[in-house]
Amino acid sequence: MGDEDFIQGLQAAVKREVIERYLRERRILEEEINLVLEAASAWHGAVAAWEYLRQRLSAALVSPAAARRFFAAAGLGPEPDPPPRPLPRFPRPPGLTLQQRYRRLVAELFAQVVAGRKELAAERDQVAALMNEVNQDIRTFEANHDLMSISAYLRSLDPVELQRRKILGVNFTAAETAQSAAALSFRPIDPQRLLMGYLAPAPESPELPPQALEVLRQVCRRHPRRVRALWSRP
């Protein structure tokens, strides 16, 4: 084997090693990106479950007007849209009076909403941290690989392209090479793609504020039959 053949063989071996390393790291990145997308999807599922808790709380306030007043007084933001189907009745809370039972019911639902909001915020922070970590891996991947050279090498192995070169006697254009290199690269994940922006607010404390308690007293006084119907049997 001559020196020229030896050098060509060595260059081919180096190129194969570069391609194999690129493919290994690409597979790892694809798995990491899928983990981010799966985590974001799970978060959206948790948001849907939390919205159901808000709907249950709104339904327990027996009227849209009372729900608006309560949500504003309790720092919960705008009341949610009505559920697509009627919510099931609630278990009858303990208490000596209708107002005590009603207050216990709403207080429990309110505490669930507040706790769920905190969990969602923590989960969103975890997804954001994972996304930032993967985006850093993508930037490192882009910096460590000469994608233009890898693209040119892979295209040089394509039988169709080799035939074109032989017949037409042309090389790859700059646009073709750039397009091929772009297909081999990754772009950092755009946070907007995950749709993890707005969450309805909730207070830090699970205790009902005085303004919200006053709304409950008014509801009990004005709509006692509708309050009893929340946990009565059909």
DAURQUI-V414777 format. One record per backbone hydrogen bond with DSSP energy under -1.0 kcal/mol. NH is the residue of the N-H (numbers start at 1). CO is the residue of the C=O. E is the energy in kcal/mol with one decimal. If there is no record, write none. Layout:
nh->[NH	NH]
co->[CO	CO]
e->[E	E]
This chain:
nh->[6	7	8	9	10	11	12	13	14	15	16	17	18	19	20	21	22	23	24	25	26	27	28	29	30	31	32	33	34	35	36	37	38	39	40	41	42	43	44	45	46	47	48	49	50	51	52	53	54	55	56	57	58	59	60	61	62	63	67	68	69	70	71	72	73	74	76	90	101	102	103	104	105	106	107	108	109	110	111	112	113	114	115	116	117	118	119	120	121	122	123	124	125	126	127	128	129	130	131	132	133	134	135	136	137	138	139	140	141	142	143	144	147	150	151	152	153	154	155	156	158	162	163	164	165	166	167	168	169	177	178	179	180	181	182	183	193	213	214	215	216	217	218	219	220	221	222	223	227	228	229	230	231]
co->[2	3	4	5	6	7	8	9	10	11	12	13	14	15	16	17	18	19	20	21	22	23	24	25	26	27	28	29	30	31	32	33	34	35	36	37	38	39	40	41	42	43	44	45	46	47	48	49	50	51	52	53	54	55	56	58	59	61	63	64	65	66	67	68	69	70	71	230	97	98	99	100	101	102	103	104	105	106	107	108	109	110	111	112	113	114	115	116	117	118	119	120	121	122	123	124	125	126	127	128	129	130	131	132	133	134	135	136	137	138	139	140	145	146	147	148	149	150	151	152	155	158	159	160	161	162	163	164	165	173	174	175	176	177	178	179	190	209	210	211	212	213	214	215	216	217	218	219	223	224	225	227	228]
e->[-2.4	-2.6	-2.5	-2.5	-2.4	-2.6	-2.3	-2.2	-2.3	-2.4	-2.4	-2.1	-2.3	-2.7	-2.7	-2.3	-2.4	-2.6	-2.3	-2.4	-2.4	-2.3	-1.8	-2.3	-2.6	-2.1	-2.2	-2.8	-2.1	-1.9	-1.9	-2.4	-2.6	-2.4	-2.5	-2.2	-2.4	-2.0	-2.1	-1.9	-2.1	-2.2	-2.1	-1.9	-2.2	-2.6	-1.5	-1.4	-2.0	-2.2	-2.3	-2.1	-2.5	-2.6	-1.7	-1.2	-1.5	-1.4	-2.4	-2.5	-2.2	-2.8	-2.8	-2.0	-2.5	-2.6	-2.8	-2.4	-2.3	-2.6	-2.5	-2.3	-2.2	-2.5	-2.6	-2.2	-2.1	-2.8	-2.4	-1.9	-1.9	-2.4	-2.6	-2.5	-2.1	-1.7	-2.1	-2.3	-2.1	-2.1	-2.5	-2.6	-2.0	-1.8	-2.3	-2.5	-2.3	-2.3	-2.7	-2.5	-2.0	-2.4	-2.7	-1.9	-1.9	-2.3	-2.2	-2.3	-2.6	-2.6	-1.9	-1.9	-1.4	-2.4	-2.6	-2.4	-2.4	-2.6	-2.5	-1.8	-1.2	-2.5	-2.3	-2.0	-2.4	-2.1	-2.5	-3.0	-1.8	-2.3	-2.5	-2.5	-2.3	-2.4	-2.2	-1.5	-1.6	-2.0	-2.0	-1.4	-1.8	-2.1	-2.0	-2.2	-2.5	-2.0	-2.5	-2.9	-1.9	-2.4	-1.8	-1.4	-1.3]
